[in-house]
């Protein structure tokens, strides 16, 4: 048990040290004493630094600024702790570096690195003075001859620039708004306002990578992975064709639109809610615990059947749904063995079993055992079931669910009695 009130933030302030100095990509030995000097022709200086805190180094934050050039602090990541200076004018500067502890508190300790940039001969004041005098004498006559014409044209040019700038700003703003609208439309289902398959394809890979990394890290620590699963729920409205046939397509569309509110009430804002096709919805529960998947599936079933749907014209329509779910990784001991499409396919198998076992309920399927399950067996789930490799959780009659799984064909293959024509 953890008592947050008794937790005390550490007050350790880690020292900062320079770990590497490179001038024009060439390492330079520097013991931290004296001034770093850049000779004429040397254009780039990179100073790498680190806080001497080894408890959680990737949680530290760093920032630096170059006194003498600007006072702005530049934040850098813990993986790339480098202050880079390029094309500095001759003069004296000072790089100041600060670091935070692993809780984000800036320690107050500061590393100061003095730097001097030596001027080339053509950067010295005497040369500049002579060059300025010569240029002034040469340009004086030209300037006087053109001044009158420039003044005459200046007002006209300013007027044209102002008008063109305003026009371009308006056009740019309109284009940005239109682009944003098109992007949102391309990722959203036009009827329900839920995400579509294109949105899921664009975002799911990052979620899968995070899920796998958490399981791998937990295995390396020898601890169970907590809140590290992706649970895929396929939710299908039962007998939806009857609603369209009896009340019209407008009534069916009204039911689909209201499904967004029902699903939003059952799942978190961080979960992906996707209209998968027709009357079928896919919910991807992120940072989830597969042990709570049955609770979420039951909540979705109750959320659909517990309240009638409002129809155009004032009528109501009662409806139920069937839910099938599977969690990724399909085999926690082998987090990289299967992709998210395999999890959706297994959830589709579970949804089929729920439809065949009576509807208005849920079925969850999980692969048991650590022996790898290849793609050929995933395409024939009835063989996995016959081999005792599928663990089933359900709210429906278990014998009916088992019978459906025992006779299930490969997902996507046409078969007699397929669930899709009999919704």
ZASE-126387 format. One record per atom (N, C-alpha, C, O, CB): residue in one letter; x, y, z. Coordinates in steps of 0.05 Angstrom, whole numbers, plus 5000, padded with zeros to 4 digits. Glycine has a CB too. Example, Ala and Ser with C-alpha at 12.3 -4.5 7.8 and 13.67 -1.06 7.14 Angstrom:
<recs>
A526448865156A524649105156A526449345156A528549345169A522649115181S525749555142S527349795143S525850015157S526850235161S528249885114
</recs>
This chain:
<recs>
X501749765000X500050005000X501850255000X504050255011X498150005025X500850464987X502450714985X500850934998X498550984991X503050784955X502051075017X500851315029X502151555017X504351625026X501151305061X500851694998X502151924985X502852145005X504752295000X500252044964X501352165027X501952385046X504652355059X505852545068X499752395067X505652105060X508152055074X510552075055X512852045063X508151785088X509952115029X512152125010X513552405011X512152605012X511052074981X516152405011X517652655011X519452664987X520952474981X519352675038X519352874972X521052904949X523952924958X524553054978X520253154933X525752794943X528552814951X529653094948X528753244930X530252614934X531453164965X532653434964X535553424953X537053604958X532553564991X536153204939X538853184929X539153354904X537653324885X539552884922X541153524904X541753694881X544253584867X546453614877X542053994889X543853464844X546053334830X547953544818X546953744806X545053144809X550553494820X552453674806X552253644776X551453434766X555353624816X553053854762X553153844733X556053834724X557853954736X551754094721X556553674703X559253644693X559253644662X557253574650X560453384703X561453744651X561853734622X562953464615X564953374625X563753964612X561553324597X562353054589X563853044563X565352844557X560052864588X563553244546X564953244520X564853524508X562853664511X563753034500X567053604495X567253854480X568253794452X570153654448X569254054494X566753894432X567553854404X567554124390X565654284392X565553654390X569754174376X570054414360X570154324330X571954184322X572554584368X568254424315X568054334287X568054034284X569453924268X570354454270X566453904302X566153614302X568653464310X568853224305X565153514275X570653604321X573053474330X573253484360X573053704371X575553604317X573453264374X573553264403X575953434413X578053434401X573852984414X575453584434X577553754446X577653684476X575653674490X576854054442X580153634485X580553574513X580353834529X581554034522X583353444517X578753814550X578354054567X577753954595X576053794600X576054234557X579354054614X579153964642X577154124659X577054084683X581853964655X575654304646X573754464661X574954714673X573454874685X572554304683X577554764670X578755004680X579455194658X579855104635X581354924696X579455454664X580155644644X577955714625X575555664631X582555554628X578555814602X576655914582X576955744557X579155694547X577056214576X574655664545X574655524519X574955734498X573455924496X571955364515X577055704482X577655904461X577255794434X578155574428X580556014464X575755944416X575455864388X577156054371X576956294373X572455894380X578955924356X580756084339X579356164313X577256054306X583255914332X580356364300X579156454274X578856224255X580756064251X580856674261X576556194243X576055974225X574555744237X573355584223X578555874213X574655724264X573055524278X570255634282X569855834295X574455444305X568255494271X565655604269X563555474287X561455584292X564755584240X564155224296X562055084311X563154964337X565254834337X560854854293X561755004358X562454904384X560154744396X557854844397X563355124404X560654494405X558554334418X559554244445X561754124447X557854084400X558054294465X558754224493X556654034503X554254104505X559054474512X557453794510X555653594522X555953594552X558153614563X556153314511X553753574566X553753594595X551853384607X550253264593X552953884605X552053344633X550353154647X550253214676X552153304688X551352854642X547953164688X547653184717X548452914729X547652704719X544653264726X549952914751X550952664763X548852544782X549352514806X553652724778X546652484770X544452354784X543752104769X542652114747X541852544788X544351864780X544051614765X541551464772X541151234763X546451444769X539851584789X537451434798X535451404776X534251194773X536151574822X534951614761X532951604739X533851814718X532552014715X530051664749X536051764705X537251974687X535452064665X535552294656X539851884676X533651884654X532051964632X529752144640X528352254623X530951714618X529252174667X527152354676X528152634682X526552804689X525752234701X530752674680X531852934685X531353114661X531053024638X534952924690X531153374667X530853574646X533153764647X534253814668X528153724649X533853874624X536154054622X535354304607X533454304590X538553924609X536754524613X536454764597X539054924597X540654904616X534054944607X539555074576X542055224575X541455494561X539455514546X544255074561X543255684566X543155934552X545956034547X547755954561X541456144567X546256204527X548856314520X548856614528X547756774514X549456274489X550056674550X550156944560X552157104542X554457014537X551056964590X551257324533X552957484514X551757474486X552357654470X555757384514X550057274480X548657264455X545657304459X544457464444X549256994441X544557164478X541757194484X541257084513X542856934523X539957044464X538957164525X538357074552X536256854552X535256784574X537457304568X535456754529X533356554527X534456284535X536556194526X532156544499X532956144552X533655864560X532655674538X530455704529X532455794588X534355484531X533655274512X533455004526X535354914539X535755264488X531154884524X530654624537X531754404518X531354414494X527654574543X533054194530X533953964515X533153714530X532653724554X537053974511X532953494515X532153244527X534453104541X536753164535X530953054505X533752924559X535852774573X537552604555X539852544561X534652604595X536452524532X537952354514X539852514496X541652404484X536052184496X539352784495X541052944477X541753204493X540553414489X539653014450X543753174510X544553394528X546853554515X549153524525X545253284556X546353704495X548453844481X547654124477X545354184468X549053704454X549454314483X549154594476X550854644451X553354604452X549954784500X549654734430X551054784404X551155074397X549055214398X549754614382X553455174391X553855454383X555155464356X557055314351X555555614404X554255624338X555355644311X555455934302X553756094308X553655474292X557655994288X558056254275X557756484295X556456684289X555956284253X559056454318X558956664338X560756894329X562856854318X559756564365X559857134334X561557374329X563857374349X563557264371X559857634330X566057494343X568257514362X567357644388X565757834387X570657664350X568357544410X567557654436X567657444457X568557214453X564857784435X566657524481X566657344504X563757254510X561957424509X567957484528X563457004516X560856894522X561056704546X563156644555X559656744497X558756614554X558656424577X556256244573X553956334572X558556574604X556755984572X554555794571X553755724599X555455634615X555455534554X551255754606X550155684632X548255454629X546455454612X548855924646X548555244646X546955004644X545654954671X546954974692X548754754635X543054884670X541654794694X540254534689X539754454666X539555014702X539754384711X538454124709X536354094730X536554224751X540553894711X534353934725X532353874745X532853594757X534453444747X529453884733X531553544779X531553264789X529453104775X528153204757X531153254820X529152854782X527352674768X524452744771X522752634757X527852394776X523852934790X521153024794X520553284780X518353394783X520553044823X522453384765X522053634750X522753884765X522354104755X519153644742X523853864789X524654094805X527454194796X529354034797X524554044836X527654444789X530254554781X531954584807X531054704826X529954834766X534254464806X535854444831X537054714839X537654744863X538054244827X537454894822X538755144829X541755144824X542955364823X538255214858X542954914821X545854904814X546154974785X544554904768X546954624820X548255104779X548755204751X551555154743X553455214758X547955504749X551955054719X554555014708X555155244688X553555294670X554754734693X557355384693X558155614676X560655544661X562655474673X558455864693X560655574635X562955514617X563655764602X562255854584X562255274597X565955894609X566756144595X567856074567X569255874564X568856304611X567256244548X568056204520X569056464509X567856674514X565756084502X571156454493X572056694478X572456624449X573556414443X574656814490X571556794431X571856754402X573856954392X573257194393X569056774387X576056864382X578157044372X577357154344X576456994327X580856894371X577757404340X577057524314X579257464293X581657454299X576657824316X578357434268X580257424245X581157704238X580157904249X578957284220X583157714221X584257984215X582158164203X582158404208X586657954196X580358044187X578358204174X576058274192X574158414185X577358074149X576058164217X573958224236X574858434257X573358504275X573157974250X577358534254X578358724274X577359004267X576659064244X581358714274X577259174287X576159434285X577459614265X576159764251X576159564311X580159594262X581659764244X580759704215X580359884199X584659724247X580559444209X579759374182X576959464176X576359564154X579959064177X575159434195X572459524191X572259824187X570659924171X570759444215X573959974202X573860264199X574860344171X573660514158X575660394220X576960224162X577960294136X575960214114X575560364095X580660154130X574759984117X572859894097X570360074097X569260134076X572059604103X569560164121X567260344122X567760614109X566060724095X566360374151X570260714113X570860974101X570860954071X569861134057X573661074111X572060744061X572160704032X569460674020X568760783999X573960474024X567760504033X565060464023X563460714024X561860774006X563760244039X563860874046X562361124048X563061314026X561261444014X562861254075X565561334020X566361513998X565361423971X564561583955X569461543997X565361153967X564461053942X561461073938X560561133916X565260763939X560061033960X557161023957X555861303961X553461333955X556060833977X557361493971X556261743977X554961873952X552661973954X558261923987X556361873931X555261993906X552861843896X550961973887X557462003885X552961573897X550661423887X548161463904X545961483894X551361123886X548561483930X546361513948X544961783943X542461803941X547161503977X546561993940X545362253935X543762263909X541762403908X547562473935X544762113889X543362123863X540761973863X538962023847X545162023841X540561773881X538261603881X536161683902X533961583902X538961323884X536961843921X535261903944X532562013935X530461943945X536562103962X532662203916X530162333908X528262123896X525862133903X530762553888X529161943879X527461743867X526361543887X524061453886X528861603845X528061473907X527161273927X524961383944X523061243951X529561193944X525261643952X523061763968X520461763953X518361723964X523862043976X520661813927X518161823911X516761553909X514361533909X518761933883X518361343907X517261073904X516460943931X514960753931X519160903889X517661043953X517260903978X514360893987X513360683995X518861054000X512961113984X510161113993X508460923976X506760783987X508961393990X508960903950X507460723933X508060433940X506260263940X508060773904X510560373945X511260093951X510060013978X509159783981X514360073952X510160193998X508960124024X505960064021X504959884034X509460354044X504560224005X501760174002X501259903989X499459753998X500560393984X502859833968X502459573955X503159333973X501759133973X504159553929X505359363988X506159154006X504059104028X503358874034X508859214020X502959314039X500859284060X498459144049X497258964062X500159554071X497559224025X495259094013X495758804007X494058634012X494359243987X498058743995X498758463988X499058294013X498258054014X501258453972X500258404034X500658254059X497958174071X497557954080X502258414079X496058364072X493458314083X492058094066X490657924077X491758564084X492358104040X491057914023X492157634027X490657434029X491357993993X494857614029X496157354033X495457244061X495057004064X499157384030X495257414081X494657324108X491757204108X491356994121X494857544128X489957334095X487257234094X487056964079X485656784087X485357434081X488456954056X488556704041X489756474057X488756254056X490056744015X491956534070X493356324086X491556224108X491455984113X495956434098X490156404122X488356324144X486156144134X485355954146X487256564158X485056224110X482856064099X483855784091X482455584095X481656204075X486155774079X487255514071X487855334095X487255094094X489855554054X488955454116X489555294140X486955184152X486854954160X491055464160X484855344153X482355254164X481155034147X480054834157X480355484167X481355074121X480254864102X481754604105X480554394104X480254964074X484454624107X486054384110X485354234135X485153994135X489054454109X485054384157X484354264182X481554124181X481253904191X484354464205X479654254167X477054134164X477153874148X475853684154X475154334151X478753884126X478953644109X480253414124X479553184121X480553704084X482353484140X483653274156X481753154176X481652904179X486153394170X480253324190X478353214209X476253044196X475452834206X476953444225X475353134172X473252984158X474352714148X472852514148X472253144134X476852704141X477952454130X478352244152X478552014146X480652504117X478352334178X478752144200X476252104216X476351964237X480952254218X473952204207X471452194222X469252074206X469052134182X470752474232X467651904218X465251804205X463152024203X462552154222X464151554221X462152064179X460452294173X457752274189X456652474196X459852314144X456752024193X454151994206X454252024236X452852184248X452951734199X456051874249X456151864278X458052064291X457852114315X456851584287X459952164276X461952334288X464152184302X465952304313X460752524307X464051914301X466251754313X468551734294X468351824271X465151464320X470851634304X473051594286X472451374266X470651204270X475651524303X473951374244X473651164224X476150984222X478051024238X473051294197X476150804204X478350614202X480950754195X483150674204X477750404181X480850964179X483251114172X484551234197X487051234199X482651334151X482951344215X484051444240X485451224256X487651274266X481751574257X484150994258X485350774273X487950694261X489950644275X483450544275X488050664234X490550584221X492750784226X495150704226X490050554191X492051044229X494051244232X495151254261X497351354265X492951514225X493651154281X494451184309X495050924323X496350934344X492251334323X494050704313X494250454329X497050344331X497750224352X492550244316X498750394311X501550284313X503050394337X504450244350X503050354287X502650654343X504050764366X503050634392X504550584410X503651064367X500450584393X499250454417X500350174420X500950084442X496250464416X500550024398X501549754399X504449744408X505149574424X501249614371X506049934397X508849944405X509149994435X510849874449X510350154389X507550184446X507650244475X506750004491X507949934512X505950484481X504649864482X503649624496X505849414497X506349294518X501149514482X507149364474X509249154474X511549234492X512649064507X510249114445X512349484491X514649574507X514049544537X515849464552X515349864501X511649604545X510949574574X511049274582X511949214605X508149684579X510149104565X510248814572X513148714573X513848564590X508648654552X514748804554X517548724553X519048824578X520548674591X519048824528X518549074585X519849194609X518949044634X520548994652X519149494611X516348984636X515348844660X516648564662X517348474684X512348814659X516948424639X518148164639X521148184648X522148014662X518048034612X522448394639X525248434647X525548484677X527448394690X526548664631X523548624689X523548674717X522548434734X522948414758X521848914724X521348244720X520148014734X517648084749X516947954769X522147904753X516148284740X513648364753X511448354732X511948374708X513948654765X508948324742X506648324723X506348604709X506848804722X504048254737X505548594684X505048844670X502248954678X500248814676X505148804639X502249194688X499649314698X498749534679X500349704671X500049424727X496249524673X495049734655X496649764630X497249984621X494750004670X497449534618X499249544595X497949414571X499249394550X501849404602X495449334572X494149184550X492649374532X491849594539X492348974561X492149284508X490149404490X487949194487X488348974478X491449474461X485549274494X483249094492X481449194469X480549424468X481649084519X480949004450X479349074426X476448954430X476148714432X480648954401X474549134431X471749064434X470349104407X470249334398X470349224457X469148894396X467448924372X464548914382X463748714395X468048694351X463049124376X460349154386X458449164362X458749344345X460049414404X456548984361X454748974338X451848984348X451048844367X455148704323X450249164336X447449194343X445948944333X446248864310X446249454331X444348824351X442848584343X440448654326X438948854331X441948434369X439948494305X437548514288X437248804278X434948904277X435148434304X439448924270X439249204261X437649224235X436249434231X442049324257X437649024219X436149034194X433149054199X431749174184X436748774177X432248934221X429448954228X428649244234X426349324228X428748774252X430449394247X429849674253X429549834227X427649984224X432049804270X431349784208X431149924182X428549844167X427150014156X433549874165X427949584168X425649484153X423049584166X421149654152X425649184152X422949594193X420449664206X420049964209X417750054206X420449534234X422150114214X421850404219X423150584199X422850824200X422950464246X424650464180X425950624159X428850684166X429750654189X424450894156X430350764145X433150814148X433751054166X435851064179X434450844121X431951254166X432351484184X432351394213X433951504229X430151694179X430651204220X430751094247X433250944253X434450974274X428250914252X434150794233X436750654237X439050844240X440850794257X437250464213X439051054224X441151254227X441051384255X443151444267X440951474205X438651444265X438351564292X439551384313X440851484332X435451624298X439051124311X440150934330X443250934329X444550934349X439150644325X444350934304X447250934301X448451194313X450551184326X448050914272X447151424308X448251674319X448251664349X450151764362X446551914309X446151554362X446051554391X447951344403X448551354427X443151484400X448951164387X450950974397X453451114406X454851014423X451550764375X454051344393X456451494402X456251564431X458151534446X456851744384X453951674439X453551754467X453651514485X454751524507X450851904470X452451284477X452351044494X455250944498X456050874521X450650824481X456850934477X459550834479X461351024495X462950934511X460750794451X460951284491X462451484506X461951464536X463751514552X461851764497X459551394543X458851364572X460151114584X460551094608X455851364576X460650904567X461750654577X464750644578X465950504594X460650424560X466050794560X468950784558X470151054564X468751254567X469750684529X472851064565X474251304572X474751484548X474551394525X476951244586X475251744554X475851934532X478351854517X478651914494X476052214543X480251724531X482751644519X482551404501X484451334486X484851604540X480351254502X479951014485X479151094457X478051314452X477850824497X479850924438X479050974410X476250864405X475750624408X481150844390X474451034397X471650954389X471450974359X471651194348X469551124404X471050754346X471150744316X468550614306X467650404316X473650584307X467350744286X465250604271X466550424251X467850504232X463250814257X466350164256X467849964241X466449894215X467849824195X468149704257X463849934213X462449884188X459549804194X458949634211X463849654172X457749944179X454849874183X454049934212X454350154222X454349584176X453049724225X452149744253X454249634272X453549574295X449449604257X456649604263X458749494279X460749704288X461549874272X460249264264X461549694313X463349894325X465749754337X465449534347X461850074346X468049884336X470449784348X471349984369X471650214364X472749724327X471849884394X472950044415X475649924423X475849694429X470950064440X477650094423X480350014432X480850144459X481350384460X482550084410X480849984480X481350084507X484350094511X485649884512X479949904528X485450334515X488350364517X489150364547X487550424564X489250634504X491750294551X492750274578X490850124596X490150214618X493250564590X489949894587X487849744600X488949504614X491249424611X485649664580X487249384631X487749134645X485748934634X483348964638X487549174676X486848724621X485048524609X483248394630X481148274624X486648304595X484048404656X482348294676X479748444680X477848334692X483848284702X479548694671X477148854673X475548854647X473549004645X477749134682X476448704627X475148724601X472248624603X470448734590X476648554580X471748414618X469048314621X467148524633X464848544625X468948054638X468248674652X466548884665X465849094644X463549194643X468149014688X467749174627X467249374607X465249264586X463449414577X469849464593X465549014578X463748894559X460848884570X458948954556X464648614551X460648814595X457948804607X456749084609X454349124605X458048684635X458449284614X457449564615X456449654588X454449794586X459649754625X457949574566X457049644540X454349514533X452549644521X459149574519X454049264539X451549124534X449249254549X447049304538X451648824542X449649324574X447549454590X447049734581X444749824582X448349454620X449049874571X448750144561X446950154537X445550354533X451350274555X446949954520X445349944496X442449864503X440549984494X446449764475X442149654519X439549544524X438049684547X435649654549X439749254531X439449834563X438249954587X436450194581X434950274599X440350024606X436650314558X435050554552X434250544522X435850484505X436550814559X431750604517X430750604489X432050834473X432751044484X427650624488X432250784447X433350994429X431051174420X428951074413X434850864405X431551434419X429551624409X429551624379X431751634367X430051904420X427151614366X426951604337X425851874327X424552014342X425151374328X426351934302X425152184291X422152164292X420951954286X426152224261X420852384299X418052394302X416952324329X414552334333X416852204282X418752264349X417852224376X417651934385X417151894408X415252354380X418051744367X417851464376X420451374389X422351524391X417251284352X420451124399X422751014412X423250734400X421350604389X422450994443X425650634403X426450374393X428250244413X430350354420X427750394365X427450004423X429149854441X431049684423X430249574403X427449674460X433549654433X435549504418X437449374437X437749464460X437049684397X438749164428X440849034444X443249014426X443249074402X439948754454X445448934439X447948894423X449348644433X448848544455X449749144426X451148554416X452948334423X455848434422X456548594405X452548084404X457448334441X460248434443X462148194443X461647994457X460548604469X464248224427X466448034428X468948184433X469348394421X466547864402X470748074449X473248224455X475648034457X475347794463X472948384481X477948154452X480548014456X482548224463X482348454455X481347854430X484648144478X486648334488X489348284474X490048054468X486948304518X490748504469X493448494458X495448564480X494948754495X493748684434X497548404483X498448184467X496647944471X495547884492X501248104475X496247794449X494547554450X495847354469X494447204483X494147434422X498547344470X499947174489X501947354504X504047434493X501446944474X501347434529X503047624543X505947534545X507747704546X501947654571X506447274545X509247184546X510647234519X513147224518X509346894552X509147284497X510347334471X509147594460X507547584442X509747094451X509947824471X508648074464X508948154435X507348314425X509648294482X511048054422X511548134394X510447934374X510947964350X514448174389X509047724383X508247514365X505947584347X505747464325X507547264381X504147764355X501747814339X501348114337X502248274354X499347684352X499848194316X499248474311X496348534319X494848364327X499648544282X495748794316X493048874325X490848764307X488648714316X492849184325X491448704281X489448584264X488748304274X486548214271X490548574235X490748154286X490147894297X488247914321X486447754324X492747754305X488648124337X486848164360X484048224350X482048134362X487848384378X483748394329X481148454319X479848194308X477448154311X481248674297X481448034294X480347784283X479347594305X477247474302X482447644266X480847584327X479947414349X477447534363X475747384371X482247384370X477347794365X474947924375X472547864357X470247844367X475348224379X473047854331X470847794312X469847504316X467447454314X471847834283X471747324323X470847054329X469147054354X467046914355X473446864333X469947204374X468347214399X465547344393X463547254405X469747384420X465447544376X462947674369X461147474355X458747464360X463347924352X462247314337X460647114323X459446914343X457146844341X462446964302X461046834363X460046644382X457846764399X455946634406X462346544401X458147024405X456047164421X453447174405X451247134416X456847444429X453647224378X451247244362X449846964360X447446934361X451947344334X451546764357X450446494354X449246384380X447446214380X452546304344X450346484403X449446384429X446946524439X446146464462X451646404449X445846714425X443346834434X443247134433X441147254438X442746744460X445547274428X445647564428X445147684455X444747544475X443647674407X445247954456X444748114480X446648014503X445747964525X441848094490X449147984496X451147894515X453947924504X454248044483X450647594523X455847824518X458647864510X460247604513X459547424528X459948084527X462347584496X464147354497X466947464494X467547634477X463547154474X468747384512X471547454510X473247214506X472747004518X472447604535X475247234489X477047004483X479947084489X480847294482X476746914453X481346894501X484146934507X485646674501X484646464507X484647024536X488046694489X489646454483X491146374508X492346534521X491646514460X490946114515X492246014539X494845874530X495145774508X490445824554X496745864549X499245724545X501245904532X500646114520X498745484528X503845834535X506045994524X507045884498X508846004486X508246004544X506045654488X506945554462X505945754440X503645834440X505745274457X507745824422X507046024401X504645924385X504445694379X509346084383X502946114378X500646054360X501146204334X501246454333X497946154373X501446054313X502046174287X499546284273X497346254282X503345974269X500146424251X497946544236X495946344225X493646394222X499046714213X496946094219X495145894208X493045814228X490745764221X496745654198X493845794254X491945714275X490045944281X487745894288X493445634300X490946194279X489146424283X487046424262X484846524267X490746684283X487746334238X485746324216X483746084220X481746074205X487046304189X484345904238X482545684243X482145654273X483145474286X483845414232X480645844285X480245854314X478945604325X479245534349X478646094322X477345464308X476045214318X478145014326X477744844344X474145104298X480545014311X482644824319X483844904345X484544724361X484744824297X484245164350X485245254376X483345174399X484145084420X485645554376X480745204393X478745134414X478844834419X478644744442X475945224405X479044674397X479044384401X481544294416X481544094430X478944244374X483744444413X486244374427X486344484455X488344444469X488644484411X484244614464X484144724491X485844964495X486645024518X484944514510X486445114473X488145344475X486645604479X487845814482X489945364451X483945594478X482345844481X480945844508X479545654515X480245864458X481346054523X479846094548X477646294542X478046504531X481746204571X475146214550X472846374542X471546484567X471146334587X470846194526X470846744567X469146864587X466646964573X466747074551X470647104602X464346924585X461847004572X459647054592X459646944614X461046784551X457747214583X455247244598X453047084587X450747074598X454447544599X453546934565X451546784551X451846484559X453746414571X451746814521X449846314552X450146024558X452745914548X453345924524X447745874546X454345804565X457045724558X456945494537X458645484519X458545634583X455045314539X454945094520X454445194492X455645094473X452744894528X452645394490X452145514463X454545654452X455145634428X449745704465X456045794469X458445924460X460545724451X461845764430X459646104483X460945514467X462845304459X462045174433X463745114416X463045094481X459445124429X458645004404X459245184380X460045094359X455644934405X458845444384X459345634362X462345634356X463145644332X458345914370X464045634376X466945644372X467845384359X469745394343X468345694398X466745164366X467644904355X467044884326X468444744311X466244674370X464945024316X464245004288X464945254272X464045274249X461344944285X466445434283X467145694270X469145644247X471145504251X468145894290X468545774224X470445764202X472345994204X472146164222X468945764175X474146014185X476146234184X474746494181X472946514164X478146194162X475546704196X474246974193X474447074164X476647054152X475547174212X472347174154X472347294127X471747094105X471447174082X475047404121X471346834112X470746634092X467746594091X466446554112X472246364097X466546594068X463546564066X462846284075X464246084069X462646604037X460646264090X459846004101X456846014106X455646224109X461345934127X455545784106X452745774112X452345854141X453745774159X451645484107X450246014145X449746104173X451546314183X451646364207X449845874191X452946454165X454746674173X453046884188X450746934180X456146804149X454247014208X452747204225X451947454209X450047584217X454247284249X453347524188X452947784175X450147804162X448948014165X455047834155X449147594148X446447634136X444147624156X441947704150X445947424116X444647534182X442347494199X442347694222X441047644242X442447214211X443647924220X443548124240X440748224241X440148404257X445448344235
</recs>
